[in-house]
């Protein structure tokens, strides 16, 4: 199942302040309403942050977690990344670092080696803070690893999920 996050693509922007936690709660409610079993949650960038929040806020809903080019605390890779993220900084003002040790599901953190938006060190720090997380760096990939290196992305994800 592909989830359209609130305020993205065809989903309307909800009333009030949109936050990572609010999006995670909306995904959790959707999974509950659809009576879905615990899900393999895969999220890229903002979606990875939402997936992480879902794993922390509703762990019973998450069978495994794959975080791609996301973070527990935003620290842009450089000035150009700050400019690109300018319109989203309020939304992305999240700091989940203190809670990472509570993630209990199998977790894969995938990182584009050439991501100019979220630094490699940020993603490596995220992986090290989650108990038992697997960290994979994808060469020749920027922020959209699934589009930059689809074969590597799919093979890495498939290997991770089939072990679950």
Secondary structure, 3 states (H helix, E strand, C coil): CCCCCCCCCCCCCCCCCCCHHHHHHHHHHHHHHCCCCCEEEEEECHHHHHHHHHHHHCHHHEEEEEEECCCCECCECCHHHHHHHHHHCCCCCCECHHHHHHCCCEEEEEEECCCCCECHHHHHHHHHHCCCCEEEEECCCCCCHHHHCHHHHHHHHHHHHHCC
